[in-house]
Every structure is written in structure tokens, then in C-alpha cells.
């Protein structure tokens, strides 16, 4: 199991400058399918990859889309283990003394696969596209929309980004696949076309998307813009990737053992030990927020903080996670941040440890003192009913569903009547279960390489300033101010203090109850070398992979 500790990615001061020649020696991430010392990379072959979920687009604001982005699009910077930022399409950068103006020097001689040049003008077009509400990339807008002021091409290979206020997590945010750079010419084709046929400078090109089956990626023979932490520079070794969508975990693992796939995503935890004995196994503990239960703080039983706290005490989440995932996925009791996130407060790891007596006492104090014939608590004749929809097959595998069923039974012992409602991907994306009257608790997660994600998730949801990512509907001006200050402070120690205070409010108020870390895992055939997981959000990287003879 890989547990990654991160440090803050920025060095603060009057100016921060990173030069490619200094960092190019960083090498690849330590996560990856290592080749034998005497193995020489060879060209050719097709990687058959079994993935879990098929997103609605090949590029966009969902992590499943970012996985696809990585194969086709390059970003400005990349992040390596430890949170360090290294060059990619940007060879160096500097920031002004007030931390509001960032100047990026761009790599020269790079072309998009439609033949147009990558330059500062193309990058400016991408920032404008990302921040256009019609583009539909709400994740990019959530990260930088409030901070973006303007941008300009100073010259062909110098790009200037002006912010409204300092934003210390900027480089970490830019390292994610959501910020993959597309051809300015291609962007003019419109969102619908770019959804199915994004054009980048990356190592692969989309040849065909067979909906419901697979995506065929072919090698970009002119690729010359790998990040500094890549295993090699230049075009990919393999000719093609067949990226298949195999939703059922047993089918996916079976495709590997039968030889139909060379590598698969999300190993069923029941097969972990078998996978370790036969294949290369990689695991990435995703930073950001953990998979957590966001509790509806404005409507229904959980509008009462005592009831929220009672629910947290009523469920033995640590044992349920261990049982459901066969001990392979870490429990994350801190509902605010995942344990691999920079700024994570480990002192909150055991928040609301299982204590059904304490849960019962809190419910008594909150007025839920009676019980009906089924054993559920009541108040003024109303049952303590909790509606819990969950994204079956998009976030929750069958193992995750087992976890929720365990929590349902534990909560019942204290008097909660929890109804589990499996939802489809289309229902989730349509917003069917997004309004305060549609659920009492809902599980979700955010992948992010920075604690700054707290601002995305807990900025107040106000009528004139809505925040659809605030799934707890938890409006706390003090909390918002703490996170905003942390995101803009130039002092790492003060930043940590502010993030700690923010996490304490979120956890103690039980706005979200932590379950487990969102985890990326790969099982890889032993003859396929140098597949690795990048550090910002665990995107699989195939551009360095080759078949050993």
C-alpha cells in the first residue's frame, strides 16, 4: 500500500523561479511498474487496458475525464511525489512579489496534432475556454474562477496570468488533467465536437470512440513535450491503447487473468492477494477529500448538529471499511481531507469513534426519545428517517455498497431508519439528487492535490453566489474566511494553521463524516513495463510503457 506524504508545493517570497535544467533530473514518480535493470525499451505493440467507468466526454471536469485527458493533452506543469512541481509545457515560471502575477516561459517547437503551434496565444485561448460557462468545465472554474483576472501573450513563448488575489495552490491545481491544453483552432469547433475529439500535444491521438465499448488511442509520432518527471522523452513506445470499459470488477479482473487485458484499473479487493502474486500492483491514495457522507445541514433530521453527531457515533465506520474492502483500502475518519493531502490534520483521524451509547444520548438530547413498532426513533410522531442516495457504479462499487449496508444496519441499532437508494450515472449528472429536499446524506469525493479544495467544497452556497459543490449545504462565514485566507497566505506555517482550523470546524460540526480514501489501483502484466500513476490525482500514464521481450 502506498501512502504518500506531501509538502506544500510552493516556495514563498518575492519571486519564485523554477528552471527546467534544475528539475529535469527529478526523474519519474516512484509509483510505477518498474522494468528490470537490463530491460531495454522496445517499440510497438498494443496495450489493452480495462477501465471501470465511461464518462460522458473525453475531456472535462470529472476525474474519469481527466484520466482520458492525460493520454491526449499536456498540462503546463506536473507534480511529483512530495508535492514538488516540475516543468511540462512550461519550462520555467516566476511570480511577482504580491503573488498576483505569474509569468510562464513556454516550451518551444511543440505542435498540436492538428499541426497548429503551441504558444502563448493558444494557452490564452485555453484559459478563456476553461472559464467560459458554456464549456461545461465547472471543475476548472471552481479552482480558478474566483482568482482569475486576465491573461495575455507577452510574446510567442511568454504567458502572463494575472490573479485577483494570491492563490498559493495554483501550480498544484494546474498539474491536474482538467487543465490539459487543447488546440486553439480545435476549440473553435465547439464543446460538442471537443467532447468526443479533443486535440492536444500529447503522446496519443483519439482514433475512435466506440460508445459503450472502448476508445482507441494511437501513438503521436511527433510527440516531443513529455513532462520532466516522465520516464523518457519523445514519442510513446507502444503503437496503440485499447481503453475498454468493463464496469463489473470480476469481469475486469477476469480479463487480466485470461490475457484479454494487459492492465486493469480498480482491482477488486477480494483479489488483491492473488493479484500481488501474479502481477505488478500499484496503489495510489488519492488526495483531496475522502469518500465521505455529506450530511444535509439545512433540511431534515441532520439540520440538527446533535443528530449529525449521533449518526457519526452510531456507525462503526473503521470496522465497516476494513470488512467491506478486505483491509486493502484505508479508513479516513477525518471527513474534511484525505490523509494524502497536503495540509491534512492527522489529529482528526479518529473523530467520532464508534460509541452507540453516546449516539443514543445525543438523540435523547435532540428530542428523539420515542420508538415506533419497528424500533426506529420518533419525535412528535415523525420517524427518524434518512434518505441516502449513492452513485452505484460511478463511485460505489459492490464493495462500497456493502459498506453502506453495514452502516445502515449499525445506525438501525440506535434508531435511524436509513434508506439506501442506488442511482445511475445519468441521474447523478442530471442533478436529480442535488437539491436539499432530495437527500439527507450523500457520499461523494473530490480529487485534488491541495487542501485548497476545501474552498471549493465548503464555500457558502448563497442565492446570489451559489456553490453546487457544497453538498452539505453548510454555510459558515467563518469557515469560508479561514479557507480563503489559507489559500492566499504566503506563510506555509500560517497556512497549515488555518487549514487545521477549517478541518476542525467541518469535522466537529459533522458536516461530513469520513469513510475511506478514494484509491486508484492498477494490476499490470509483468511483461508490460513503466506504467505509472501520476501524483496530482492518480491518472494512469502509458506514454512510457513498453513490452519487454
FITI-822513 format. One record per residue: x, y, z of N, C-alpha, C, O in turn. Coordinates in pm, whole numbers, plus 50000, padded with zeros to 5 digits. Atoms other than C-alpha are relative to their C-alpha. Layout:
<pts>
XYZXYZXYZXYZ...
</pts>
This chain:
<pts>
500844988250000500005000050000500895012450000501805013550082499214987950009501435033749902499315011250075498195015050040500534988449929500865061750150500925011649972502115011150004499154989050042502115094750020499895011850095498795016250127499974987749920503155123650237500445011349909501385009849831499714988650086503195157550069500455011950082500085013350199499704987049942504725190950148499345010449912498885007449803500614989750080503405224150028500835002549875502065003449884499284999950126504305227949660500675013149966501475013549872499454987250039505235264849659501095004350096501035001850216499034992949917508305282849782499585014649997499415020449890500544986549995507175317049902501115010250013502185007350067499044989249992508985350149872499715010249894498635010049833500224989350098509375379849644499824994449862499044999649783500155006250131509755357349344500324985350012501234981450086499745014450005509595320149279500344996449858499544998849768499585003550135511515307348979500394985349997501164980750081499645014050018511745271248864500504998349859499825002349764499395001150131514015262648575500134985349963500504977050046500045013950044513795230948370501334992950019501364981250055498715006749991517505224148374500294995150142501024985450160499795004149862517425221848753499164987850033499594978850106500955010249959514415199148771499934988149907499344977949942500125010950097514805177348465500584987050053500244976150007499375012049944516905153548672499164993250106499584983250164500845005749895513995146548907499614985749969499444977650060500385013650038513075115448709498534997650020497785006750059501425003549991509765097248712499574997750143500394996650234500585003049870507435091349003500474986350046500764977549965499605013149948508365062849233498874989949987499084978050006501095009350026504945048449162500064995649856500075004149766499995004550139505065026648852500484985849988501124980650079499565013850022505674992448706501455000349953501735003249837498584998550029509434991248719500494989249905500094977649914499405009650092511394974948442501244993750063501844999450154498775006349952514234950948505501185008749961501125016149863498864991250020517624967448523500594998749860501095008549805499395002150131518754952048194498975000249886499314997149772501044999850103515434955948009500165012549915500285023649968499914988650091515674978247701498645002549939498024993249887501294996850061512544996447585499994996649851500964999249779500175003250141511274983947250498735006549950497795008650027501154993650061508814999847012498984989649954499334978449919501045008350057505474985446910499084993950102499324994450223500955006949916502534966547045498795008650036498795020750017501244993649958499074974847175499734996750146499774985150186500395002049861498144979847539498484998550005497745007349961501425002149977494744965147621499735002850147500174995550236500214994949864493534983747928498524999050036497655003849963501365001449952490404975148126499695010450106500215009750218500374989349907488875005948290498604997450054497904988350009501265002549930485815008948510498835008049944497785002349914501134991350029483685038848411500195007449868501295011749834499994992450125482805055348082499365013750024498175014550052500564986749976482375092948121499235005249879499314999349771500774994550112480115114547904500875006749894500475007849779499094993450093483105132347744501414994750020501724988350121498605004149989486765125747677500855010750067502035008450096499314989449929487725158647839498975007650080497825009050037500974992949919486115178448117500395000550146501574999550180499754997249861485755183348489499814988650097499794990850218500115011749913485315147948624501334992449993501974992049889498715006749998488335127748731500074988949896501144986249842499995010450103487285099748495500315005949862500884999149777499644993150125487575125048211501475004250003502155004149900498594996349987490935136748345500924988349968502004990349913499205011850035492235101048313500204999249848501284995649801499935000450146491465103147941500785012049946501555010849851499264988050039492765138747910501504997449996502215001649905498555002149982496185126948026500624993149879501804995249850499445007350113496605104647721500165008949877500985006049789500084991950122495905132447470500545014150020501105020149928499684986049972496605165847639501185001150096501324993050188498934996649907499675180347808499555011850086498735019950043500284988849911499495204348103501225009050013502305005649963498874990749983501675233848198501084994250089502274995750060499045005349903503315216148492499554986250043498414982150018500325013049944503445182148658500424999850146501305007450187499675001249858503575172149024500634986450026500194976349971499345012549964505885145849169499774997150147499305005650222500185004049861505825126749495500685009850094501835013750071499514989949910506285150549784499415013649971499655023150045500664987450031504235177849616500815009649917500355020749891499154991050078507095192649412499455001549859498944991949800500494996950133506155209349084501185000349902502205006549930498935000450100508245202448772499465004649865498255004549844500434994750130508155216248415499304989749912499524977749921500655008050105505965203448136499925008949877500945011149811500064990550112504675227147869500595013550039500995021349953499294988349950506035254948086501394995550044501524986150122498635003849963509835253248117500455007150127501345002150197499694992849877510005278948397498885009950029498045012549943501034990449961507855303948584500515008550114501445004750185499694991249887508065332648827498725007050042497785008549964501184993349946505605350649049500445013150062501515014150122499684986649949505525387149146500015000350151499544991050217499884998749855506185399449498498644999550068498534994450180501335000449939502455403749562499254987149969498094985650006500545013350031501825368249432498775000449909497984990949906501184998750086499235380849183500304998249851499394995349774499655001150142501135379548852500984988649981502094988750034499175011550032502525346848723500445001049854499635003449765499454999550136504805346448419500624986449968501534981850036499555013350041505365313248240500785001049870500335007149773499245001650123508095306547985499644986249943499724976150013500565012050059506765280447742501024992549914501954998449859499145008750081508425251247566499815003649852498695005749807500064996550142509265259047204500044987649911500524977049953499945010950096508865237146898498954989250019499084978349964501065009849973505725219447023498805003149911498415014749896501184998350084502765213846792498864991150047499074980050097501195008249980499225201946842499914990049886500514991949780500055010450103498325170946647499185004149877499084996449781500614994750123496305192446403500985009049923500615015449825498964992550069499585209346304500185014350045501145020850004499874986149953499005242646481501015000750114501204990950186498964999049898501705255846715499445002050140498425008650160500274996549861501565255547091500805012550032502025012850015499354987549963502325290647206499145007350103498125002250148500704992449897501195317647447498585003649957497675004050040501354996750048498235327147228499064988150016497904989750053500825012049983496985291147232499674997750147498554993650181500245001849857497365289847610498955010050049498095006550129501014990049964495385322147648498614995449956497644997050030501295005050050492615307047434499464989050090498254988150111500445010649909492525277147670499475005650131498435001050179500514994049877492155298547983498635006249977497745004950061501294993950030489315317347818498944989249979497794990950020500935011150023487705284547712499634993350132498454990750158500265006449871488075268748058499015007950083498165002350152500824991649914486385298348221498695004349936497945012049994501274997350067483545300447972498964990250055499124978150039501015009149944480425286548147499434990249897499004979349934500545008850104479315271847813500894987849976500444977849921499075011150022482405249447808499694988250093500084976950064500435010849913480985229648097501064994450092500834984250157498965005149910484255225248286499905007250134500705016050166500264993449872482905235048626501154998050098501335006150189498895002649907485935219748800501085010549985501575015850085499024989450022488395244048640499475013250054500205020650119500604987649952486015272348715499995000650152500185011250211500015000549855485765260849076501405002850057501535009150161498634997849953489555261049111500465014549983500965020550078499364987150027490495294048948499045011249962499475022649943500944989850045487285312548853500015012550085499945023650033500044988549909487325334849160501345007350005501405018950048498674994149992491065341449129500465006049867501335014749865499554995550133491395347248754499565014349973498395017849989500294986250040491615383548646500145001749850499215006349783499764998850144493155382748299501264992249964501994987750052498775006350047495875367048088500395006149866499555011949797499564994650128497975377147791501244992849951502034987450028498795005150064500565365047546500985011749990500805020749907499004989350003503565387247617500784999449869501035009649805499455002850132505265371647316499654985549970498864979550043500405013550040505075337847141500174989750112499364980450122499715010349902506565318747434500085005450142500744999550228500124994549866505855340847735498545003050028497905010849958501424998749966502455338847901499885006050139500575001950232500194993249872501275361448181498594997850051497625000149979501295002649936498465352348420499865009350119500685009050210500264990549891497025379448647498834995050085497784991350033501015004549905495055369848958499405011750076500025022350089500654989649920492615389949163500585000550141500535010950207499415001049867494345378249483500954988150000500844979549913499065011249999497155354549578499284986650011498264985450079500585013449999496405317749521501144990050010501694985849908498815008349979499075295749674499924986149936500964980949897500035013450062497775262249534499985000249847499714989849786500184998850144497855274949173500734989149922500124982449838499235009550080500645252549041499514985750019499464977949924500565013449977499225221349206498714998249922498484987649863501255000850076495845229049052500284997949851499634989849786499695000750144497405233748707500614986749959500644983549840499385012950034499125199848728498964989349968499334978649919501045010150021495785181648701499564999349854499715008849777500455002250137494345167148382498915009449953498755011549833501054990550038491445191748391500575011949924499885018249844499344988650062493955218048279500854995849880501815002749845499315004250122495145198447975499745009949888498605014249868500094989350100495845222747690499594994449864500174984749815500525004350130493915219047364500375010149892500715021549921499744991450115494475233347018498985011449995497785009150005500904988550009493055268446990499094998849878497925002549882500805002050121491895260146638498894989850026497744991849986500995010349972490135228746761498915005250093497755001350081501004994849906488405247847041498885007449929497755007749978501044992550073486545268846783498944990949941497904995749897500995009450054484735237146669498794998750092497744994050048501105000749906482565239146980500154988750100500924979350079499895009449888482065219547300499654985849959500324976350000500465013550036480215190247142501064992349924501254980449949498965006850078482995182246897501214996950088501764985950081498845002249914485765186547153499734989650108500664983750163500385010349905483855163647387500444986249952500874977950032499705013350055484495134047155501344999549926501844988649897498774999950080487635145346970500925011350044501205020449965499084989649956489965166847183501334999249926501814988249896498734999450072493145178147007501045006450090500915018050130498964994949912496265182147216501374998449939501534995749820498615002250040500035180047202500514986850056501704983850046499615011549920500045147347398500514988049923500614988349801499335011750060501555113047336499084991349916499564983249836500945008050078498375097947189498935008849936498715020249976501064993350075495605107746949498764991250006498864978949995501235007750001491975097346971499714995549857499495003849768500345005250133491335074546673498514997549988497885001049888501425003150007487845062646759499454997250139500114990950222500715003049877485375061647046498814991249965497854995949904501115009350018483145031047031499175000350128499484993450225500804997649880480465041747278499554986850062499074977749995500405011849927479785016147545501004988749994500824978550060499015010750014482844995747447501415004650033502005000350133498624996249980486185012947417500345012949926499565018149847499404988950073488335041847298501324995049945502104988650016498745003850062491175036047056500895012449994500545022349930498994989550007494215058347110501174994949916501614983649933498825003850078497065057846856501155009450033500945020950074498764992949966500625069546904500155012849918499905012949797499634987550066501545105646823501484999049965502325000250054498605002550036504765100146624500905012250018502125011050018499224987649988505835136546670500075005250143500455016750165500074995149862505475138347047501385004150051502334996450045498714994849950508235160047197499815008850123500635017750148500284990949889506705175547508499644992550128498724996450199500245007549877506825149847789500395008450122501285016950111499634992649879506955163448147501374995950052501904985450013498665002749947510225164848339500064987150080501134981150092500005012349921509155135148552499614987749920499364977149978500265011750085508445112248255501194990450006502304994350040498935010050000510455080048227500905001449877502044996849879499164997450116511685090447883499425011949926498265015649948500444988950084511435119347638499814994749858500554986049813500255004450136509995115047290498694992449989497974990950088501265006950023507115095547135499834987650088500814981950136500305012349925505405066847317500624988049929500834988249808499445012250059506865032347264498924991649932499164986049825501055008750056503555014447201499275007249887499245019549880500714994350115501535019546885498585004450033498035013549971501434998249980498105019047037499604996350143500254988150208500675004049876495955017547351498554997149967497875005349905501445003050007492595000047351499485001150143499704992350227500464996449866490905015747654498554995150013497635002149972501335006149994487934992947729499295003350130499925005050234500834997249883485084999947967499364986950047498504981249981500475012549941484444969748191499525003150141500305002850236500544994849875482144980848469500064989950114500324993650228500015010249895481984947948658501434996350040502254992749955498645002449953485054942848874500474985849972501634983749938499615013950026485014904948833500324997849853501234990149819499745000950144484854908448454501355006549968502135001449888498764992750024487684933648462501214991650043502174990149968498895008149952489934911648674500154987249917501264982649890499975011950085488984881348466500655002749865501294993849809499384996650128490084899648151501525000250012502234997749915498555000049977493544902848307500524985750014501524982149952499515013749977493884866948424499884991449875500634981849857500175007750124492644854148087500895004849887500984998549782499114994650102495104875747894499345009549902499995014049808500674990550088492494898147728500455014350026500405022749936499474986749965493904928447912501434998550047501824988250103498634999449948497484938147988500055007150134500975004950214500054992249877496494961548270498545003450028497775006049935501364996149964493304968948462500025010150114500995011150189500224989849898492024996448689499124994450110498254986050084500855002949886490504992449037499874984950025498854978749994499975014349970491444957549149498954996850107498925003650210500925004149893488634940449343500824996050123501754988150112499155002649883489964939249699500024985250038500984980650100499995014449972488954902749729501094992949920501514981949957498975006250086491524895749455501395006150021502325002949948498734993149982494334917449593501174990450019502204991849953498875008949971496474889549729500354991549878501534989149850499755007550123496064869149412500715008849898501645004449830499394990750096496934899849203501475002450034502315003049945498614997649959500094906049406500894988049968502094989749944499195011950028501214870249345500254998149850501224991549812499885002450145500714871748966500455012249919501065010749814499824988050081501044907948855500755010850077501035009450196499534988049935502584941448927498765007550050497795009249977501144993149941500244960249161500435013850047501415015450119499744986249960500174997849207498765005650068497645003250025501114993749931498055017349453500355014550030501465017750073499824985649978497615054849482498885004650092497705002950061500974994749906495885070749781499695014349956500535023249967500334987450065494045099749623499895011450101499175010250200500184988249916494455134149783498715007249965498065004249865501254992650017491555158349815499114997250120499584996850233500865004549891488515149150019499884984949992499994979249883500225014450007487955113050118498604997249946497805006349929501395003850020484885093950019499325002050135499724996050235500604995649875482615108750281498495000849985497985001349873501434997450000478975112250375499805014850029500065019450140500384986149980477925148350324498605000050058497684994449998501284999949933475065154550566499285013249975499885023949985500814988450035472265178550473499765008450126498975004650213500044991949878472645206350730498865010250002498735017650100501044989750004469655227350623498584994650000497645002150024501345005650011466725203550587499994985650047500924978150019500095013749951465575171450755500684998250134501115007950196499465002749866466905154451070501425005350021501765009550131498614995949983470535163751002500205015050005501335019750015499884985649977469765200851024500415002850146500905013650178499614999349859470345194451397501394993850015501594982149984498635004849988474065191351471500104987850092500944979150070499955011549909473375167051757499614987149927500154976449956500415011850075471645143251516501124995749904501374983849885498845003350087474585145551274501084993050081501634982850038498975006049915477005137951555499574986150047500394977050055500505013049957474795109551676500174989649891500534978149918499845009450112474855093651332501454995849986501754984149958498585003450009478645095651327500414990150109501144980650082499685009149890478915078751667499314986449984499824976250032500805012350011476275052851573500574989949902500164978349903499485008750106478315038151287501474996750024502305005650043498615004649983481475017551327500665000249863500854989849800499524998250137482955031451008501354993349977501594987749870498665006050017486515019351067499904985049976500544979749885500155014550017485454983051106499274996749871499604986949803500775002650121482944985350822500865001649875500734993849781499094997950114485594998950583500964988249989501204983049880499065011250002488054971650682499334987449948499924980049869500735012050042485424944650631499625000649853499834991049779500514998950137483974957650304501124999349898500954993949789498894999450095487374963250142501154990550035502274992249988499025010649969489204933350290501335005550051502394999750027498814994149941491654956150470500945006749902502045010749941499094994650102493104969750143499845015149976500745021449922500274985750020491545004850139500045006850135499355002350227499894993649869492465028750422498725007050045498035013549966501084992349936489805041950659500455014450013501635016950037499674985849988489675080150668498955007050086497955012050035500974994349908487885092950978499855015049992498795020350026500074985550022488705129350903499165002249874499624999449763500894998350115485755138250678500325011849914499725013649808499684987950076487345170450557501034997449891500835001549777498925002250095490555158850386500484985550004500454978950108499385013150010492095126550265501395000550062502065010850057498735000649928495185115450456501235002649914502305005249969498864997550087497445120050150500055014549950500895017849866500094986350048496515156750102500945009150077501005008150200499224990149927498985184550185499095008150092498055013150048500814992449906497645201550497499044991650081498304996950164500895009149925495785170850630500325000550149501495000350188499854999749855495215172151008499794985950055498654981250066500065013949952496025137651146499334998850136498894987950173500625000749867494655146751490498514997249993497894993750093501435002450019491135143051344499734986149942498604983049905500135013050066491755107851212499004990950068498364982850002500915008849926489695091151486498765007450049498165003750150501184992349961486895116651503498764991250004498544982949915501275007449984483575102251627500224984849994499544977749920499805014549990484945067951710498714993450049497954999350126501265007249975482165042151738499625000150148500374995350234500484999049863480115048752052498485000949997497925011950006501464999650011476445038452026499315005850122498225011650109500604994149880475745048952386500005015249990499025021850027499924985650018476905084052309499025004649893498415015349905500974996850105474815083851992498605000650057497835009750026501335000449940471745074152193499765012150089498675017750089500134988549911472385101552445499775012949921498965021349960500174988150083472695127952172498605000449939498005011149929501355000450057469425116452013498965003250107497975010050080500904996549891467705118452350500005015150022498945021250037499884985649980469025153752393499345007949889498835018949912500604993250114467765162852047498494997849991497845002949900501455001949997464255151152136499484987649933498274985549927500425012550064464205117751952499974989050106500824980250108500025008449881463165099252265499074987949989499194978550068500965010950014460365076352144500444990349890501304993549808499725009850106460475044951928498684994549948497724992950023501205005950058457935030651688500104984750007501064979350063500055014649990456994993951650501174993049930501514981649962498865005850071459914988251412501325002750071502374997950027498784997149925462415001351666500705012949959501785015950009499384987550043463115034351491499565011550092498445011650142500284988649914463275066551689498965009249935498875010349812500994990350049460465091951661500055012650084500525012750198500104987049932459915128151752498745006849950498585009149830501284994050037456475144151756499274991549896498644996849804500685009250089455175113451578500684997549867500154990149784499285001550126457745115651296501214990950018501984992450112498905009649992460195087351230501345006349962501405015349878498644995450031463955093451224500484993249872501294983949876499745006250131464165085150853501075007849925501035020149919498884994250073467315091550649500014994649858500084982549837499955003850141467295091350269501435001749950501995012649953498584999950038470745081950134500164994449858500364982449841499695004550136471135080349755501514998849983502285006450042498565001450024474515068149634500244996149854499464988649796499715002650142476125066749288500554986049979501764983849984499615013950020476185029449222500714998449867500175002049762499265002250123478845020248971500815011949952501615010649860499184988550039480285055448946500975003750111502125007250083499104998449886481725060049295500024987150081501084982750127500115011749914480475029549478499934987149919498984984749845500015013650054481424995049359499144991450091498544996350187500755009049914479744964649507500594999850141499864997850239499374999549868482284966949791499545012250077499275011550197500494987849937481245002749860498544998650042498155003650148501405002349964477594992349856499904991450126499034993750210499965008349880478414965550114500305008550123499695006550229499674990949890479964992550333498755007750044498465008450164501194992249965476795013650317498944991350067498254995750159500965009149938474654983550401500394996950145499534995850231499535002149863476814977050708499675012050088499205010550200500304987849924476435013350818498495001250024498075005750131501454999749987472685010950758499544991550119498704995850198500385008949892472404981550998500495005050135499805003650236499464994649875474624997851262499145011850048498835012850166500814988449964472595030051253498624995850049498025002550133501325005149959469395009851289499984996550148498974998350215499945004049860470554997151628499795011850095499365009950209500164988149918470475032851758498675006849972498235015550048501334994650027467155041151592499865007749871498805013649847500094993550131467955055651246499404990349898499794978649893500545007950111465875042850953500635005449872500145015149815499254995450118468325046450662499524992449877499554980149873500395006050127467005040350313501095002849897501395014349867498954998850101469745033650054499355000249861498514991849830500594998450133468915045049700501134999849897501795010049879498975000250104471315033449425499565008649881498435007449834500334991150111471435059549148500914997249880502004991849895499245002050123472635058548789500875012049971500695022850028499134988950041475325079748629499175011349939499445023049967500824989650063472695098148424499205007850105499025019950092500734993149894470685105948739500925009550076500525020650111499054991449929473795119748910500345012449918500355023549970499604988750083474805141448615498835009449968499045021149938501164991550025471255154248565499635008350121498815017450111500294992549878471185166948924498754995650071498215003150152501235004949937468215145649028500114999950152499155002950222499795000449855469705141749374501015010750040502105007650089499094989149967471255175949427499365010850086500085018650150500694989849922468595197649596499864995750146499884983750175500125003549857468185199349976498864990550032498924983150130501145008849971464845181249955500144986149938499224978049947499845012850070466295151749761500824989950078500854978150040499215009549921468565136150025500305005650138500255017650161499534996349866469635136350387501504998050013502175005250087498555002750002473095121850327500354995149862499574988249797499575004150133475065116550011501514998150000502245006950045498555002250004478505101049956500625005249870500065003549762499274995450117481005117049722501445002750041501805000750156498614996649971484645127749697500475010449899499855012349794499334990950093486885153849534501474996049993502134995550096498565002050013490305145149396500655013749984500205022049905499294987250009492735173749445501354998750068501444992450174498685001049938496465177149518500255010850104501385012550150499814989049907495855206449754498835001050097497694998150063501054997649901493935214150074499115011749959498055013850018500834989250052492655244249881498664995249947497765003249924501285005750045489895220649763498905002950102497725002850067501024996949899488145229050091499185012249963498005013149996500734988050041487225262749942498944996549896497865002349893500975004550101485535245149651498814993250066497664995650029501045008349941483575221649874499195007350107498025004050129500694993849886482695245050164499815015049988499375021450083500424986150020482395279750016498495000550014497794991349971501444999449972478935291550117499174999049872499575004049766500955001250111476015282949890498925010650021497955008450093500884988649981474245316449866499185002549874499584998849764500904997750113471395327649645500675007849889500515004449771499344991850101473475353949468501404995149966502095001149884498655005550021476635332549478499954985050029500544980350126500225014349972475665295949450501294991949995502234995249922498895009450002478095267849521499424986049997499054980550101500635013050016476795235049382500884988650049500444977150054499115010349946479815216449520499844998450151500364989050210500235000649856478715223549877498834990650027497714995150052501085009949992476735191349907499474998050141498484991050159500555000049865476285195450284499105012150022498405013050123500734987349986474675229650225500415007050129499615013750194499514994749873476835240250516500555014049977501635015749921499614986150017477025278150520500575005550131499835007650227499334995049882479555290950771500995010849955502055007549902499114989150045481105325350701501404998950057502385001849989498685001349939483935318850947500824989449929502014991449904499305010850070484825286150773500485004849864501635002649827499614995150132484825302350430501175009650010502105009049928498924990349984487055330350554501324993250035502374997249984498785007249962489555306350712500664993549878501874994549859499455007050117489935286250391500525010149898501595008149840499554989650094490155317550174501335005950044502205008349961498734994649949492905331150399501134989949980502244993749942498985010450019494765297950384500454999349854501634997649826499675000850142494595297850004500845011849952501505011049848499304988050045496105332549985501225003650085501995012450047498884996449914498625333050269501344996249936501424986749859498665002650053502335334250185500884992650101502054989850073499245006649894503425316950507499484985750016498354983850062500465013849990503245278650497499544995950140498574988450153500405003549864503055275950878498635005850032497784999150091501304993849977500165300450894498934993149915497794991549959500935007150086498545282550602499544987050065498354983850064500345012549933498675249450789499085002650118498114995250138500844996749884497195265551100498575003049957497624998450021501334996550048494275279550902499264987849946498074986049973500635012250050493615246750721499584990850116498534984550110500345008149883493685228751059498725005050065497844997150101501204994249938491095252751199498774996949916497694994049969501115002850089488905247650894499564985350012498374982450022500345014249987489105209650919499304997150131498384989050136500605002149868488235211151288498535003950000497704996950058501414995750007485025230451216499184989849922498114985749966500745009450086483965206850936499754986850073498644981550070500115013049934484645175451140499145001050125498244992850145500734999149874483325187151477498525003249981497684999050060501394997150030480155200551323499334988749921498154989449889500515011750073479745167251139499305004149871498274998449834500524996450132479095184950810500284988949901499544986949805499655011650081480805154950653500624989550091501414992850179499485011249920481595120850801500914991649911500484986449808499025007050081484745104150671499764985049994499394978850094500125014550018484615068850529501354993849963501974987050045498745006250044487675058750324500655008549893500025017649838499284992450103490295071950085499604995049861499594983049835500165003850140489415072449719501364995149952502385001649976498745006750030492055049449575500044995649855499094989749804499765005450134493455042449230500914987950014501954988650080499125011750001494865007749182500074994349859499104994749783499785006650129496314990148879500624986450024501464984750113499315012950007497214953948817500534998749858499785000349762499314999050129499734950648533500754987149971501444981850058499245011950042501104920948342501505002850016501965014049995498604998049968504744915448428500865003549879501965008849895499194996650117505934919448071499745014149949500375018549853500264986150036504494954648048500685008950103500325008950220499174992249908506994978948199499675014949993499175020049893500064985349989506915015248312498625006049976498495016749917501304993549980503205020848355500085006650136500515000450233499944993349870502925046748629498805008950025498075012449932501104991549957500425067648823500555013750037501415014950124499474986649970501005104948822499485004750136498544998950191500184997049858500915123149154498855009450032498415009650147501004990049963498265150349129498644993950029497934998650117501285006549974495265127149109499954985549954498874979749939499945014350028496435092649012499614995949860499074985149840500315003550139495995093648635500974989449950502184990949969499085009850059497395062548462500785006149884500205013049799499144994750106500335071348236500554988349919501204979349973499575010950088501045048947937501045004349897501514996149819499094995050104503365070947731501434995050017502224995849923498675005649977506475055047888500014984749995501074978550005500135014549988505185019347881500524992749876500424997749764499525008350111506724991947670499924985350041499894981950159500035014449977506574954347633501434994649999502164996449901498675005849991509714936647749500014986449931499074978649943499855012950069510934907447541500794990350086501014978950045
</pts>
